[in-house]
Amino acid sequence: MTRREILTVIPALFLVPLLKVMEFVIFPSGQRPDLLIVLAVCIGLTCDVWNALPAGFLAGLLEDLIAWRIRGVRAISLALAAGAVSLGARAVNPDAPASRLTLSVVASVVGDIAAFGVIRSLGFPLSPSFFRGVLVNTVLWSLALVLPINWALNGISRLGARFFLPEDSRGRGMLA
């Protein structure tokens, strides 16, 4: 794992409880945003596939523990979402806003399909109409929030780099 990946994943994991609380406090009912799928997108944009998968899994497992859900459902869905974004970032320019938006749609679809499949395989009856409603909501919120959350996480990562990484000869941090 590179320094840049470490400085992205560690703050991302610390943001999981904060983002989960924000979901329930700012949006108490109705169509809540899925802030953690957006966090998985940010992890996938920064990390290699083999680092994005476990980082997404850990973020999902933390959510499962915090929200008292079926253990592992979100862990699997966020791992696959982060991995899909990481793979997709190889084919597009991950720094371009349009690419980030496209990859957030991909992550939303992959994550929701994975969660739907896992929940159905456990014997819980979910109708496809419920899935379509959740998918539309997730895609729209991730499109709206991926750029600001990615900007914030990159800022936290750069701040961490200034404190923990040596500067190069031009006085800039290694991630600058």
Buried (B, 14 or more C-beta within 10 A) or exposed (E): EEBBBBBBBBBBBEBBEEBBEBBEEEEEEEEBBBBBBBBBBBBBBBBBBEBBBBBBBBBBBBBBBEEEBEEBBBBBBBBBBBBBBBBBBEEEEBEEEEBBBBBBBBBBBBBBBBBBBBBEEEEEEEEEEEBEEBBEBBBBBBBBBBBEBBEEBBEBBBEBBEEEBEEEEEEEBBBE
